[in-house]
Amino acid sequence: MRLSGALFQVIALAFALFAVPLRAQDDDRSYIKANYTKQIHDIAMRDGVKLHTIVYVPRDAAPGRTYPMIMQRTCYSIAPYGADEYPASLGPNRFMMRDKYIVVYQDVRGRFMSEGKWMNVRPIIDNPSGPTQVDEATDTYDTIEWLLKNVSHNNGRIGQWGISYPGFFTTAGILSRHPALKAASPQAPVTDFYFEDFHHNGALTQGYFYTYPVFGVDPTAPTSQAWFGPSMITEGRANDYDFQLRLGALKHTTEKYYKDNYFWQELVAHPNYDDHWKARAIAPHLSKVQTAVMTVGGWYDAEDLYGPLTVYKTIEKKNPGVYNTLVMGPFQHGGWSAQGSPTPCTATTTSATRSRPSTSGMSRPRSSSTSSRGPATARRGSPRPTCSTPGRSSGSASTGGPPPTRNGVRSPCAPAESCSSMASPARGATRTSAIPTSRCRDDAWGRASRGSRCTST
């Protein structure tokens, strides 16, 4: 009898702990509906391709009460898409959501509800000339230009953030050199697709076996659904090691599963680090950065540890005087933004010695000579200098089990870290106040439903 009573108490406690984050999620959703309006736009880029964009504007925005904007560009869906549907969270964390910003989400070209042709880690064009030369930097520039002119009651300043693949789009956004982009936080950013994710020390990462449909199958038209779902492989998930052992040579992967998958075919056609992959590395372009940058990563990230360290190091080396800081902690991929109840953990920080930018409305002085990524007809004549697997949470493919879902869409990513946090720099370190470390865990949609603050020392 005493045992059953203790068991009852444990079960009751478990239900209580589980209910807390669910209540917080419901509370946040109710808060969003009560305090934000939802706008849906298809924004035309310089080449005419329209990118699907959702904007959440504080209801009390007015001529005398303007707000800065924060933006995430992602290849993992910006659902919910319905005009009357609201997400469970907005922005990098619930604190910023309640502080109120104009929050912008965009499907990048070729993904979900956006038009255009998708390309994995689209190469950066150093000096785009003409409307047909587009990359993620020009798309960021064109999007910001449109937002400034068409979203009422913004204060002319914008920040960008993202984890993993959305981290890549954030790094590319820095290269837009739009004067309104005041701060950016690439977190566990994809920086070199060849070495970070799909090859470790030159060897193909077999743990990604199940993710290829996400990156190598195109939709036939813009869609709110996960079009790659029917191509996802479920065979072998129960015992991935045994399954791949029996599969044998990699040619059998092509013959049996991925003969029509163009991303897999790219890996087969370019097994070494050749010009194809070098063209997709973004770090060599990180010169003449003018945006304040806070890069975030985890020491236990098996996917994108190279990314945050390289982005920070390259910006620091090539951009003397820019505000540049790095936040690293004992996390797996995106683990600093995990969901759940508060758990003490330690965050370590390496911080550049920089003068702190103004925190007022994300304002930061910019040099008048800063180059931009505006359309060629609007830019100065000098040439530009040579400068999200879905979310791919570590172990998603190799650990087996069904992928989680977001808004009813299957995602091949693994659950987030057990340590729930919004990572903070160590005491005495500085960081960009405009874009604090995101607690958005890097799930397949680059979004999160809730999170909580981590104890930093």
C-alpha positions in Angstrom: 0.0 0.0 0.0 2.8 2.3 0.8 4.5 1.5 -2.6 1.3 2.2 -4.5 0.9 5.5 -2.7 4.5 6.5 -3.7 3.9 5.4 -7.2 0.8 7.5 -7.4 2.7 10.5 -6.2 5.4 10.0 -8.8 2.8 9.7 -11.6 1.0 12.8 -10.3 4.2 14.7 -10.3 5.0 13.6 -13.8 1.7 14.7 -15.1 2.1 18.0 -13.3 5.5 18.6 -14.8 4.3 17.7 -18.2 1.3 20.0 -17.9 3.4 23.1 -17.0 5.0 23.5 -20.5 1.7 22.7 -22.2 -0.1 25.4 -20.2 2.7 27.8 -21.0 2.3 26.9 -24.7 -1.5 27.6 -24.6 -0.9 30.8 -22.7 1.6 32.0 -25.3 -0.7 31.1 -28.2 -3.5 33.1 -26.5 -1.2 36.0 -25.9 -0.2 36.0 -29.6 -3.8 36.1 -30.7 -4.7 38.9 -28.3 -1.6 41.0 -29.0 -0.6 40.4 -32.7 -2.2 40.7 -36.1 -1.2 38.4 -38.8 -0.3 39.5 -42.3 0.4 37.2 -45.3 2.4 38.5 -48.2 4.0 37.1 -51.4 7.0 39.4 -51.9 8.5 39.7 -55.3 12.3 39.4 -55.6 14.3 41.2 -58.3 13.8 38.3 -60.7 10.1 38.2 -60.2 10.0 35.1 -58.0 7.6 35.6 -55.1 8.6 34.5 -51.6 5.8 33.6 -49.1 6.1 35.7 -46.0 4.1 35.9 -42.8 4.3 39.0 -40.6 3.0 39.3 -37.1 2.5 42.9 -36.0 1.8 44.1 -32.4 -1.8 45.3 -32.3 -0.8 48.5 -30.5 1.6 49.5 -33.3 0.8 53.1 -34.3 2.5 56.2 -35.7 3.6 57.1 -32.2 4.5 53.5 -31.2 6.8 51.8 -33.8 8.6 48.5 -33.5 11.8 47.0 -34.8 11.5 43.8 -36.9 13.1 40.4 -36.4 13.1 37.9 -39.2 13.8 34.2 -39.8 14.1 32.8 -43.3 13.8 29.1 -43.4 13.5 26.1 -45.7 11.5 24.2 -43.1 8.1 25.8 -43.4 6.6 28.9 -41.7 3.4 27.1 -40.8 0.7 27.7 -39.7 -0.4 29.3 -43.0 -4.0 30.0 -42.5 -5.0 33.6 -42.0 -6.7 32.9 -38.7 -4.2 30.4 -37.5 -1.5 31.4 -35.0 1.7 29.6 -33.8 2.5 28.6 -30.3 5.4 31.1 -30.1 6.9 34.0 -31.9 10.5 35.1 -32.4 13.6 33.6 -30.8 11.9 33.3 -27.3 8.8 34.1 -25.4 10.6 37.0 -23.6 11.1 38.9 -26.9 7.6 37.9 -28.0 6.2 39.7 -24.9 8.5 42.6 -25.3 6.9 42.9 -28.7 8.6 43.1 -32.1 7.3 42.9 -35.6 8.1 39.2 -36.3 8.7 38.1 -39.9 8.9 34.5 -41.2 9.7 33.6 -44.8 9.9 30.4 -46.8 13.0 30.7 -48.9 12.8 30.2 -52.6 11.6 26.9 -53.9 10.4 25.7 -50.5 6.8 25.2 -49.2 4.7 28.2 -50.2 7.4 30.2 -52.0 8.0 30.2 -55.8 11.3 29.5 -57.5 13.9 26.8 -57.7 15.4 25.4 -54.5 19.1 24.9 -54.4 21.0 23.5 -51.4 23.3 26.2 -49.9 23.0 28.3 -52.9 26.4 29.8 -53.8 27.0 33.5 -52.9 27.5 35.8 -55.9 30.1 38.3 -54.9 29.0 41.0 -57.3 25.5 40.4 -58.5 24.7 42.4 -61.7 21.3 42.3 -63.1 17.9 40.8 -62.0 18.7 37.2 -62.9 21.7 37.0 -60.5 20.2 36.0 -57.2 21.3 34.3 -54.0 20.1 34.2 -50.4 21.8 37.6 -49.8 19.9 39.3 -52.6 16.7 37.7 -51.5 17.3 39.0 -48.0 18.0 42.5 -49.3 14.9 42.6 -51.5 12.7 41.3 -48.6 14.0 43.9 -46.2 13.4 46.6 -48.8 9.8 45.5 -49.2 9.1 45.2 -45.5 10.4 48.7 -44.7 8.1 50.1 -47.3 5.0 48.0 -46.8 4.7 47.0 -43.1 3.3 49.9 -41.2 4.7 51.2 -38.0 8.2 49.6 -38.2 11.0 51.7 -36.9 13.3 51.1 -39.9 15.5 48.5 -38.1 15.6 44.7 -38.5 17.4 41.8 -37.0 17.7 38.2 -38.3 18.3 34.9 -36.5 18.1 31.2 -37.3 19.5 27.8 -36.2 21.2 25.3 -38.5 20.0 25.7 -42.1 18.1 28.9 -41.0 21.5 29.9 -39.5 23.0 29.6 -43.0 20.3 32.0 -44.3 21.2 34.3 -41.4 24.9 34.3 -42.4 23.9 35.0 -46.0 21.6 37.8 -44.7 24.7 39.5 -43.2 26.1 39.7 -46.7 23.0 41.5 -48.0 24.6 44.6 -46.4 21.2 46.2 -46.1 21.7 49.3 -44.0 18.5 48.5 -42.0 19.9 45.1 -40.9 21.3 46.1 -37.5 22.0 42.7 -35.9 22.2 39.0 -36.9 22.5 35.8 -34.9 23.5 32.7 -36.9 23.2 29.8 -34.5 24.8 26.4 -35.3 24.9 27.8 -38.9 25.5 25.5 -41.8 28.7 26.9 -43.2 30.3 24.2 -45.3 27.7 21.6 -46.2 30.3 19.0 -47.4 32.4 18.8 -44.2 29.8 19.6 -41.5 26.9 17.4 -42.3 27.4 14.9 -45.0 31.0 14.1 -44.6 32.9 13.7 -41.4 36.7 13.7 -42.0 35.9 12.9 -45.7 33.8 9.9 -44.9 30.1 9.9 -45.9 27.9 10.4 -42.9 25.5 7.4 -43.1 23.4 8.7 -40.3 21.9 11.1 -42.9 20.6 8.2 -45.0 16.9 9.1 -44.3 17.2 12.9 -44.8 17.9 13.0 -48.6 14.2 13.4 -49.7 14.0 16.6 -47.6 16.8 18.1 -49.7 16.7 16.3 -53.0 13.0 16.2 -54.0 11.2 19.3 -55.4 7.5 20.1 -55.1 5.6 20.5 -58.3 4.1 23.8 -57.1 4.1 25.9 -53.9 2.5 23.9 -51.1 1.8 24.1 -47.4 2.4 20.3 -47.1 5.6 18.3 -46.8 5.7 17.1 -50.4 8.8 15.0 -49.7 6.8 12.9 -47.2 6.0 10.0 -49.7 9.7 9.8 -50.5 10.8 9.4 -46.9 12.1 5.9 -46.1 10.8 4.2 -43.0 12.4 0.8 -43.7 15.3 0.1 -41.3 14.5 2.7 -38.7 13.9 0.1 -36.1 17.5 -1.1 -36.4 19.4 1.3 -38.5 22.8 -0.2 -38.0 21.7 -3.7 -39.1 19.7 -2.2 -42.0 22.7 -0.3 -43.5 25.0 -3.2 -42.9 22.8 -5.4 -44.9 22.3 -2.8 -47.6 26.0 -3.1 -48.5 27.8 -0.9 -50.9 26.6 2.7 -51.5 25.6 1.9 -55.1 22.7 -0.1 -53.6 21.5 3.1 -51.9 21.3 4.6 -55.4 19.7 1.6 -57.1 17.1 0.9 -54.5 16.2 4.2 -53.0 17.7 7.4 -54.4 18.2 7.1 -58.2 15.9 10.1 -58.8 17.1 12.1 -55.8 19.1 15.0 -57.1 20.9 15.8 -53.9 22.0 12.2 -53.5 23.2 12.4 -57.1 25.2 15.5 -56.3 27.0 13.6 -53.4 27.7 10.6 -55.8 29.0 12.9 -58.6 31.1 15.0 -56.2 32.5 12.6 -53.5 35.5 14.8 -52.8 35.8 18.4 -51.8 35.9 19.8 -55.3 34.8 23.2 -56.8 31.1 22.2 -56.5 31.4 22.2 -52.7 33.9 25.0 -52.5 31.5 27.3 -54.3 28.9 26.6 -51.5 31.1 27.5 -48.6 30.0 30.8 -47.2 33.0 31.7 -44.9 35.3 33.0 -47.7 32.7 35.7 -48.4 32.5 37.2 -44.9 34.4 40.4 -45.5 33.3 44.0 -44.9 30.6 42.9 -42.5 28.8 45.9 -41.0 26.0 44.2 -39.0 26.5 43.4 -35.3 26.8 39.6 -35.1 26.3 37.1 -32.3 27.2 33.6 -33.3 26.0 30.7 -31.1 27.0 27.0 -31.0 27.4 23.9 -28.8 30.5 22.0 -28.0 28.7 18.7 -28.4 27.2 19.5 -31.8 28.0 16.6 -34.1 26.6 18.5 -37.1 27.5 22.1 -37.1 30.3 22.7 -34.6 32.6 23.9 -37.4 30.0 26.5 -38.5 29.8 28.8 -35.5 33.5 28.7 -34.8 34.3 29.4 -38.4 31.8 32.2 -38.8 33.0 33.9 -35.7 36.7 33.4 -36.5 36.4 34.6 -40.0 34.4 37.7 -39.2 36.8 38.5 -36.4 39.8 38.2 -38.7 38.5 40.0 -41.7 36.4 42.7 -40.1 38.3 44.7 -37.5 36.1 47.0 -35.5 32.8 45.2 -36.2 30.8 44.1 -33.1 31.3 40.3 -33.2 30.7 37.9 -30.3 30.5 34.1 -29.9 28.4 32.2 -27.4 29.3 28.5 -26.9 28.0 26.1 -24.3 27.7 22.3 -23.5 25.0 21.7 -26.0 24.2 19.4 -28.9 22.8 20.8 -32.1 20.5 23.6 -31.1 20.4 22.4 -27.6 20.6 25.8 -26.0 17.1 26.4 -27.3 15.5 23.1 -26.0 12.0 22.9 -24.8 10.9 21.8 -21.3 11.1 22.9 -17.7 14.0 25.0 -16.4 17.2 23.1 -15.8 20.4 24.6 -14.5 23.3 24.4 -16.9 26.5 26.2 -17.6 27.1 28.4 -20.6 30.6 29.4 -21.5 31.3 32.4 -23.7 34.1 33.8 -25.8 33.5 37.4 -26.5 35.3 39.9 -28.7 36.4 43.1 -27.1 34.1 45.6 -28.9 32.3 48.8 -28.1 28.7 48.0 -27.4 26.3 49.1 -30.0 23.3 51.2 -29.1 20.4 49.1 -27.8 17.8 51.7 -28.8 15.6 50.1 -31.4 18.5 47.9 -32.6 20.1 51.1 -33.9 23.7 51.0 -34.8 25.8 53.6 -36.7 26.8 52.5 -40.1 29.5 53.8 -42.5 28.2 55.6 -45.5 30.6 53.6 -47.6 29.1 50.3 -46.7 28.4 48.2 -49.8 24.8 46.9 -50.3 23.1 44.1 -52.1 20.4 46.2 -53.7 19.5 45.8 -57.4 22.3 46.7 -59.7 20.5 49.7 -60.9 20.3 51.1 -57.4 23.7 50.3 -56.1 27.0 52.2 -56.2 29.4 51.2 -59.0 32.2 49.8 -56.9 32.3 45.9 -57.0 31.4 43.9 -54.0 34.4 42.7 -52.0 35.4 39.0 -51.9 34.0 38.5 -48.6 17.5 24.3 -41.0 17.3 17.8 -42.6 15.3 19.7 -41.6 16.8 21.2 -38.5 18.9 18.1 -38.4 19.0 17.6 -34.7 21.8 15.2 -34.0 21.2 11.5 -34.2 17.8 11.9 -36.0 18.5 9.3 -38.6 20.6 6.9 -36.7 18.6 6.5 -33.6 15.5 5.2 -35.3 11.9 5.8 -34.3 9.3 7.9 -36.1 10.2 11.5 -36.8 8.3 14.1 -34.8 5.7 16.3 -36.4 5.0 20.0 -36.5 1.5 21.2 -37.5 0.7 17.7 -38.8 3.8 17.6 -41.0 6.4 14.9 -40.5 9.9 16.0 -39.6 12.9 13.7 -39.6 14.7 15.6 -36.8 15.3 14.2 -33.4 14.0 15.7 -30.1 15.8 18.7 -28.7 18.3 18.7 -25.8 17.3 17.7 -22.3 18.7 20.9 -20.9 16.1 23.6 -21.6 17.7 27.0 -22.0 18.0 30.3 -23.5 21.8 30.5 -23.4 23.4 33.5 -22.0 27.0 34.8 -22.1 29.1 34.3 -19.0 29.1 37.0 -16.4 31.2 39.9 -17.6 30.8 39.1 -21.3 29.1 41.3 -23.7 26.5 40.4 -26.3 24.3 42.0 -28.9 21.2 43.1 -27.1 19.2 43.3 -30.3 19.2 39.5 -31.0 19.7 37.5 -27.8 20.4 33.8 -28.1 17.5 32.0 -29.6 15.6 29.4 -27.6 14.0 28.2 -30.9 15.2 24.7 -31.0 16.2 23.6 -34.5 13.5 21.3 -35.4 12.5 20.6 -39.0 10.7 23.9 -39.1 13.3 26.1 -37.5 10.7 27.1 -34.9 9.9 26.1 -31.4 6.9 26.1 -29.2 8.4 27.1 -25.9 11.6 27.3 -23.9 13.0 28.5 -20.7 16.0 30.4 -19.3 19.2 28.6 -18.5 21.4 29.5 -15.5 24.7 30.8 -16.7 27.9 31.2 -14.8 
